[in-house]
Amino acid sequence: MRYKSNSIIRKKHYRIAIIVPCHRVIGEDGKLVGYGGGLWRKQYLLNLEMGNLGL
């Protein structure tokens, strides 16, 4: 049951991450820098917004 509840929390985090666009902040050199959800998630959200998911 704990695994399922963690999954629900993650899905809610994605919704909030898109509404509050702090994942769009990048470093001066154009590289990805700190993000509470992890840099892999930050890259995923940026790709999602640009339509570059390769699906």
Long-range contacts (C-beta under 8 A, 24 or more apart in sequence): 13-37, 14-45, 17-41, 17-45, 18-45, 18-48, 18-49
